[in-house]
Amino acid sequence: MYHKPVLLNESIEGLNINPNGIYFDVTFGGGGHSKEILKNLSEKGRLYAIDRDPDAHENTIKDKRFTLIYGNFRYIKNYIEFYKLESIDGILADFGVSSHQFDISDRGFSFRLGGNLDMRMNPEQTTKASDILNKYSDEDLYKIFRTYCDIHNPGKLVKSIIEYRQQKDFEDIESFIELIKPVMPYQREIKYQAQVFQALRIEVNDEINSLNEFLDSIPYLLTIGGRLSAISYHSLEDKPVKNLIKTGNTRGELQKDFYGQTNLPLKAINRKIIIPNEKEINENPRAKSAKLRIAEKI
Ligand SMILES: C[S@@+](CC[C@H](N)C(=O)[O-])C[C@H]1O[C@@H](n2cnc3c(N)ncnc32)[C@H](O)[C@@H]1O
């Protein structure tokens, strides 16, 4: 299976679908969420989906109400202009990586499978994980491992990387894992590798900038009463979503007008974060860290 959708019913219910409305699924993947949105639309409703991975486009849905866009969700505003859409009734985002991307060793996302140090969601992009390891300065490497993961010894890791590449270039996952073995904390090796790979993946795909640009455009795109349903998998994804809902921007800065009033563009629909139940986690362990937030344009 390409990808098992996470929090499917909860996220679709959260959109409170207007059958004649216009919807966006900005992370199409295997199309699980898109198919469910289409079930709730009438003949007049429309669904646009985005994915930057060409593999996801193999899963396109043959339905005249559906359009799949090859691109980055950070440019959603441009796609809306291109298709001359006036108001968007709902946006679904299911951030992160698909199971397919993890499960294909050629793509280089999994430290368990080995393969190339690649990690590009869009293979047309030039920078791979190996380029980062081979070319970034020690300060930039340090910044990535300090900002995008929670390892307690980024300096040690960076030192090993710099020493290694004086002898030869990084190419495959196996040699990178061999290199970092001595710096992995005892009995926390798996978590350490997962974190290091997450940091590299975030940098390769410029995930945080894409996420922030996309989220900051949402208040200007949704129609009043339109909903955002956003599923995130780690705090670097969840925090900007939380900030957006609380303050209207991903930085979490409350904007006040001349009279000192705050005009918030969104209101939270779920006070408590929605997480998968035990049954879903047992059936799909990759759902474990998922967090769903739902907001409405006011
Ligand atoms: C977790 S999967 C989505 C799975 C999907 N909801 C399903 O049910 O099959 C995330 C997908 O979003 C895509 N993606 C991640 N960041 C993106 C971005 N900035 N722009 C467009 N697509 C992106 C990935 O390529 C991946 O296919």
Ligand as a Chemical Component Dictionary entry (heavy atoms), coordinates in Angstrom:
data_LIG
# 
_chem_comp.id                   LIG 
_chem_comp.type                 NON-POLYMER 
_chem_comp.pdbx_formal_charge   0 
_chem_comp.three_letter_code    LIG 
# 
loop_
_chem_comp_atom.comp_id 
_chem_comp_atom.atom_id 
_chem_comp_atom.alt_atom_id 
_chem_comp_atom.type_symbol 
_chem_comp_atom.charge 
_chem_comp_atom.model_Cartn_x 
_chem_comp_atom.model_Cartn_y 
_chem_comp_atom.model_Cartn_z 
_chem_comp_atom.pdbx_ordinal 
LIG C1  C1  C 0  1.995  12.083 4.945  1  
LIG S1  S1  S 1  1.958  12.088 3.199  2  
LIG C2  C2  C 0  0.267  12.402 2.820  3  
LIG C3  C3  C 0  -0.546 11.157 2.733  4  
LIG C4  C4  C 0  -1.968 11.375 2.248  5  
LIG N1  N1  N 0  -2.732 12.197 3.148  6  
LIG C5  C5  C 0  -2.655 10.042 2.056  7  
LIG O1  O1  O 0  -3.689 9.821  2.692  8  
LIG O2  O2  O -1 -2.167 9.226  1.289  9  
LIG C6  C6  C 0  2.680  13.624 2.817  10 
LIG C7  C7  C 0  2.776  13.916 1.318  11 
LIG O3  O3  O 0  2.969  15.319 1.176  12 
LIG C8  C8  C 0  3.932  15.560 0.191  13 
LIG N2  N2  N 0  4.564  16.829 0.557  14 
LIG C9  C9  C 0  5.315  17.100 1.645  15 
LIG N3  N3  N 0  5.694  18.376 1.656  16 
LIG C10 C10 C 0  5.140  18.954 0.548  17 
LIG C11 C11 C 0  5.156  20.271 0.007  18 
LIG N4  N4  N 0  5.827  21.269 0.603  19 
LIG N5  N5  N 0  4.458  20.493 -1.119 20 
LIG C12 C12 C 0  3.774  19.498 -1.740 21 
LIG N6  N6  N 0  3.744  18.225 -1.295 22 
LIG C13 C13 C 0  4.412  17.956 -0.156 23 
LIG C14 C14 C 0  4.875  14.383 0.249  24 
LIG O4  O4  O 0  5.508  14.205 -0.995 25 
LIG C15 C15 C 0  3.930  13.236 0.608  26 
LIG O5  O5  O 0  3.466  12.574 -0.544 27 
# 
loop_
_chem_comp_bond.comp_id 
_chem_comp_bond.atom_id_1 
_chem_comp_bond.atom_id_2 
_chem_comp_bond.value_order 
_chem_comp_bond.pdbx_ordinal 
LIG C1  S1  SING 1  
LIG S1  C2  SING 2  
LIG S1  C6  SING 3  
LIG C2  C3  SING 4  
LIG C3  C4  SING 5  
LIG C4  N1  SING 6  
LIG C4  C5  SING 7  
LIG C5  O1  DOUB 8  
LIG C5  O2  SING 9  
LIG C6  C7  SING 10 
LIG C7  O3  SING 11 
LIG C7  C15 SING 12 
LIG O3  C8  SING 13 
LIG C8  N2  SING 14 
LIG C8  C14 SING 15 
LIG N2  C9  SING 16 
LIG N2  C13 SING 17 
LIG C9  N3  DOUB 18 
LIG N3  C10 SING 19 
LIG C10 C11 SING 20 
LIG C10 C13 DOUB 21 
LIG C11 N4  SING 22 
LIG C11 N5  DOUB 23 
LIG N5  C12 SING 24 
LIG C12 N6  DOUB 25 
LIG N6  C13 SING 26 
LIG C14 O4  SING 27 
LIG C14 C15 SING 28 
LIG C15 O5  SING 29 
# 
